[in-house]
Amino acid sequence: MKRSGIRVVTLCLLPATALSVAGCKPNNAQPPGNSSRAPRPVDFDVPRTTQAADKVFPPADRTPQAFQDIAVRDQRLVALGFDESFNVSRPLFVSSDDGGSTWLRRDLDQESVARSGTFEGATAIAAGPAGFVASGSTNDGPAIWFSPDGANWKRLPKDRKAFAASDEITAITATAQGFSMVGTSSLKNGGSSNHLVYWRSPDGVAWQRTAGPAIGLKPTLTGSVYAAGIVAIGKVIVISGGVSAQDGTDRLQRLQFWYSADSGKTFRTSTIRGEAATGYMYNNVLAKGNGKIVALAQGNGFDGSETGSWDGVVLEGDRSGRSWQAGSRVPAARASPRRWFTMASCLPPPSTSPRLVAATTGSSWSCRSRRTCDT
């Protein structure tokens, strides 16, 4: 299952307008949706007493919670991730209808719970006209969850034709035709056991799988390829990722971008300009908004020092995704009426409290903390 490791800026970036990041407080209003279970407020912080822990989690299962991604449709924000303990991991869905001030936990239907395994987690989400689609992993392959409203969630039955046990889904986006996802697989494909995989669906329920090399999703170097993000603007679909390769005694880690102008039927490799083309870098997050596409990457030595530091780097792409170049380092200092949000850890371990990192233009970033909600 994908986890936040070396990546400084973690797994989601959300363009939104007028999102509040005030502290949480109880909310007695019932959001839209007909969930069979009454939603309950969420305490994002670790309980400080045994009594508080017993109230939040069953005894003997003090599970930490981690968020991985967030999506918005109309006025509803939905974040997802997982509860995780030594012997069980389960998907975590929460929603907010007031700009993120208060959050309610959402449960799977009983049929989905009955066929769920002991090791499952949700890692990516997208919202479209058909509803919300989430992807993640289990101990026997990928998993897909669907909700028409972000409140009532169902785990889709396994479809081994569309999702092989060795597949790993990385990112998902809503498109003009429905939904698209990207990930990797270790299934043999043209002599390579590591390649990208592309999925598409008209409704988020029925999925078609395509090996990436067959439609142009190939790395520029021979090595291990990965996908980090995917966005769509009309018929344009852009995917971010990278490749790890060996050049003699040197280990290379290069950024990669691919773009499609025909709704994902075929892809081409994008051009990366400047230092970002040859730097030792990882792609983390890809997002669209305010007429631009922005990628958050992590690069070695982008602060200008000679000490080999790791730095967050913002790359800006044109609307087509054909060309990319480094914009600014995180943080910077610019302002605009629009806001971007990413979930990240702004505090050093052992803190486990989720935080929001906010940006005003896609180039200026600052940390926003949250207060504890009462349950």
SULFENNOR-V242630 format. One record per residue. N is the residue number from 1. SS is DSSP state (h for helix, s for strand, l for the rest). PHI is phi as a letter, one per 30 degrees, with the letter a starting at -180 (999 if undefined). Layout:
BEGIN
n:N ss:SS phi:PHI
n:N ss:SS phi:PHI
END
This chain:
BEGIN
n:1 ss:l phi:999
n:2 ss:l phi:d
n:3 ss:l phi:b
n:4 ss:l phi:d
n:5 ss:l phi:b
n:6 ss:l phi:d
n:7 ss:l phi:d
n:8 ss:l phi:d
n:9 ss:l phi:c
n:10 ss:l phi:d
n:11 ss:l phi:d
n:12 ss:l phi:a
n:13 ss:s phi:b
n:14 ss:s phi:b
n:15 ss:s phi:d
n:16 ss:s phi:a
n:17 ss:l phi:c
n:18 ss:l phi:h
n:19 ss:l phi:d
n:20 ss:l phi:d
n:21 ss:l phi:b
n:22 ss:l phi:d
n:23 ss:l phi:d
n:24 ss:l phi:d
n:25 ss:l phi:a
n:26 ss:l phi:e
n:27 ss:l phi:b
n:28 ss:l phi:d
n:29 ss:l phi:d
n:30 ss:l phi:d
n:31 ss:l phi:d
n:32 ss:l phi:d
n:33 ss:l phi:k
n:34 ss:l phi:c
n:35 ss:l phi:d
n:36 ss:l phi:d
n:37 ss:l phi:c
n:38 ss:l phi:d
n:39 ss:l phi:d
n:40 ss:s phi:b
n:41 ss:s phi:d
n:42 ss:l phi:c
n:43 ss:l phi:c
n:44 ss:l phi:d
n:45 ss:l phi:c
n:46 ss:l phi:d
n:47 ss:l phi:e
n:48 ss:l phi:c
n:49 ss:l phi:b
n:50 ss:h phi:d
n:51 ss:h phi:d
n:52 ss:h phi:d
n:53 ss:h phi:d
n:54 ss:h phi:d
n:55 ss:h phi:d
n:56 ss:h phi:d
n:57 ss:l phi:b
n:58 ss:l phi:d
n:59 ss:l phi:e
n:60 ss:l phi:i
n:61 ss:l phi:b
n:62 ss:l phi:d
n:63 ss:l phi:d
n:64 ss:s phi:d
n:65 ss:s phi:c
n:66 ss:s phi:b
n:67 ss:s phi:c
n:68 ss:s phi:b
n:69 ss:s phi:a
n:70 ss:s phi:b
n:71 ss:s phi:b
n:72 ss:s phi:b
n:73 ss:s phi:b
n:74 ss:l phi:h
n:75 ss:l phi:c
n:76 ss:s phi:c
n:77 ss:s phi:c
n:78 ss:s phi:b
n:79 ss:s phi:c
n:80 ss:s phi:b
n:81 ss:s phi:l
n:82 ss:s phi:a
n:83 ss:s phi:c
n:84 ss:s phi:b
n:85 ss:l phi:b
n:86 ss:l phi:d
n:87 ss:l phi:c
n:88 ss:l phi:a
n:89 ss:s phi:b
n:90 ss:s phi:b
n:91 ss:s phi:d
n:92 ss:s phi:b
n:93 ss:s phi:b
n:94 ss:s phi:b
n:95 ss:s phi:b
n:96 ss:s phi:b
n:97 ss:l phi:c
n:98 ss:l phi:b
n:99 ss:l phi:i
n:100 ss:l phi:j
n:101 ss:l phi:d
n:102 ss:l phi:b
n:103 ss:l phi:b
n:104 ss:s phi:b
n:105 ss:s phi:d
n:106 ss:s phi:c
n:107 ss:l phi:c
n:108 ss:s phi:d
n:109 ss:l phi:d
n:110 ss:h phi:d
n:111 ss:h phi:d
n:112 ss:h phi:d
n:113 ss:h phi:d
n:114 ss:h phi:d
n:115 ss:l phi:c
n:116 ss:l phi:d
n:117 ss:l phi:c
n:118 ss:l phi:d
n:119 ss:s phi:b
n:120 ss:s phi:b
n:121 ss:s phi:a
n:122 ss:s phi:c
n:123 ss:s phi:b
n:124 ss:s phi:b
n:125 ss:s phi:b
n:126 ss:s phi:b
n:127 ss:s phi:b
n:128 ss:s phi:b
n:129 ss:l phi:e
n:130 ss:l phi:d
n:131 ss:s phi:k
n:132 ss:s phi:c
n:133 ss:s phi:b
n:134 ss:s phi:b
n:135 ss:s phi:b
n:136 ss:s phi:a
n:137 ss:s phi:b
n:138 ss:s phi:b
n:139 ss:l phi:d
n:140 ss:l phi:b
n:141 ss:s phi:k
n:142 ss:s phi:d
n:143 ss:s phi:b
n:144 ss:s phi:b
n:145 ss:s phi:c
n:146 ss:s phi:b
n:147 ss:s phi:b
n:148 ss:l phi:d
n:149 ss:l phi:b
n:150 ss:l phi:i
n:151 ss:l phi:c
n:152 ss:l phi:c
n:153 ss:s phi:c
n:154 ss:s phi:b
n:155 ss:s phi:d
n:156 ss:l phi:d
n:157 ss:l phi:d
n:158 ss:l phi:d
n:159 ss:l phi:b
n:160 ss:l phi:d
n:161 ss:l phi:d
n:162 ss:l phi:c
n:163 ss:l phi:b
n:164 ss:l phi:d
n:165 ss:l phi:d
n:166 ss:l phi:d
n:167 ss:l phi:d
n:168 ss:s phi:b
n:169 ss:s phi:d
n:170 ss:s phi:c
n:171 ss:s phi:b
n:172 ss:s phi:b
n:173 ss:s phi:b
n:174 ss:s phi:d
n:175 ss:s phi:b
n:176 ss:l phi:d
n:177 ss:l phi:c
n:178 ss:s phi:k
n:179 ss:s phi:b
n:180 ss:s phi:b
n:181 ss:s phi:b
n:182 ss:s phi:b
n:183 ss:s phi:a
n:184 ss:s phi:b
n:185 ss:s phi:b
n:186 ss:l phi:c
n:187 ss:l phi:d
n:188 ss:l phi:d
n:189 ss:s phi:b
n:190 ss:l phi:i
n:191 ss:l phi:j
n:192 ss:s phi:c
n:193 ss:l phi:c
n:194 ss:l phi:b
n:195 ss:s phi:a
n:196 ss:s phi:d
n:197 ss:s phi:b
n:198 ss:s phi:b
n:199 ss:s phi:b
n:200 ss:s phi:b
n:201 ss:s phi:a
n:202 ss:l phi:d
n:203 ss:l phi:b
n:204 ss:l phi:i
n:205 ss:l phi:c
n:206 ss:l phi:c
n:207 ss:l phi:b
n:208 ss:s phi:c
n:209 ss:s phi:c
n:210 ss:s phi:b
n:211 ss:s phi:d
n:212 ss:h phi:e
n:213 ss:h phi:e
n:214 ss:h phi:d
n:215 ss:h phi:c
n:216 ss:l phi:j
n:217 ss:l phi:d
n:218 ss:l phi:b
n:219 ss:l phi:d
n:220 ss:l phi:d
n:221 ss:l phi:b
n:222 ss:l phi:d
n:223 ss:l phi:l
n:224 ss:s phi:c
n:225 ss:s phi:c
n:226 ss:s phi:b
n:227 ss:s phi:c
n:228 ss:s phi:c
n:229 ss:s phi:a
n:230 ss:s phi:a
n:231 ss:s phi:b
n:232 ss:s phi:b
n:233 ss:s phi:b
n:234 ss:l phi:i
n:235 ss:l phi:d
n:236 ss:s phi:d
n:237 ss:s phi:b
n:238 ss:s phi:b
n:239 ss:s phi:b
n:240 ss:s phi:c
n:241 ss:s phi:a
n:242 ss:s phi:a
n:243 ss:s phi:b
n:244 ss:s phi:c
n:245 ss:s phi:b
n:246 ss:s phi:c
n:247 ss:s phi:b
n:248 ss:l phi:i
n:249 ss:l phi:c
n:250 ss:s phi:c
n:251 ss:s phi:c
n:252 ss:s phi:c
n:253 ss:s phi:b
n:254 ss:s phi:c
n:255 ss:s phi:d
n:256 ss:s phi:b
n:257 ss:s phi:b
n:258 ss:s phi:b
n:259 ss:s phi:b
n:260 ss:s phi:b
n:261 ss:l phi:c
n:262 ss:l phi:b
n:263 ss:l phi:i
n:264 ss:l phi:j
n:265 ss:l phi:d
n:266 ss:l phi:b
n:267 ss:l phi:b
n:268 ss:s phi:b
n:269 ss:s phi:d
n:270 ss:l phi:d
n:271 ss:s phi:c
n:272 ss:s phi:c
n:273 ss:s phi:c
n:274 ss:h phi:i
n:275 ss:h phi:d
n:276 ss:h phi:d
n:277 ss:h phi:d
n:278 ss:l phi:b
n:279 ss:l phi:d
n:280 ss:l phi:d
n:281 ss:s phi:b
n:282 ss:s phi:b
n:283 ss:s phi:d
n:284 ss:s phi:c
n:285 ss:s phi:b
n:286 ss:s phi:b
n:287 ss:s phi:a
n:288 ss:s phi:b
n:289 ss:s phi:l
n:290 ss:l phi:h
n:291 ss:l phi:i
n:292 ss:s phi:b
n:293 ss:s phi:c
n:294 ss:s phi:b
n:295 ss:s phi:c
n:296 ss:s phi:c
n:297 ss:s phi:b
n:298 ss:s phi:b
n:299 ss:s phi:b
n:300 ss:s phi:c
n:301 ss:l phi:i
n:302 ss:l phi:d
n:303 ss:l phi:d
n:304 ss:l phi:i
n:305 ss:l phi:d
n:306 ss:l phi:c
n:307 ss:l phi:c
n:308 ss:l phi:i
n:309 ss:l phi:d
n:310 ss:s phi:c
n:311 ss:s phi:b
n:312 ss:s phi:d
n:313 ss:s phi:b
n:314 ss:s phi:c
n:315 ss:s phi:c
n:316 ss:s phi:c
n:317 ss:s phi:c
n:318 ss:l phi:d
n:319 ss:l phi:d
n:320 ss:l phi:d
n:321 ss:l phi:i
n:322 ss:l phi:d
n:323 ss:s phi:b
n:324 ss:s phi:b
n:325 ss:s phi:a
n:326 ss:s phi:d
n:327 ss:s phi:c
n:328 ss:s phi:b
n:329 ss:s phi:d
n:330 ss:s phi:c
n:331 ss:l phi:c
n:332 ss:l phi:b
n:333 ss:l phi:a
n:334 ss:l phi:b
n:335 ss:l phi:b
n:336 ss:l phi:a
n:337 ss:l phi:d
n:338 ss:l phi:d
n:339 ss:s phi:b
n:340 ss:s phi:c
n:341 ss:s phi:b
n:342 ss:s phi:b
n:343 ss:s phi:d
n:344 ss:s phi:a
n:345 ss:l phi:c
n:346 ss:l phi:c
n:347 ss:l phi:c
n:348 ss:l phi:d
n:349 ss:l phi:e
n:350 ss:l phi:c
n:351 ss:l phi:e
n:352 ss:l phi:c
n:353 ss:l phi:d
n:354 ss:l phi:d
n:355 ss:s phi:b
n:356 ss:s phi:c
n:357 ss:s phi:c
n:358 ss:s phi:c
n:359 ss:s phi:b
n:360 ss:l phi:c
n:361 ss:l phi:b
n:362 ss:l phi:j
n:363 ss:l phi:b
n:364 ss:l phi:c
n:365 ss:s phi:b
n:366 ss:s phi:a
n:367 ss:s phi:c
n:368 ss:s phi:c
n:369 ss:l phi:c
n:370 ss:l phi:b
n:371 ss:l phi:c
n:372 ss:l phi:d
n:373 ss:l phi:d
n:374 ss:l phi:d
n:375 ss:l phi:c
END
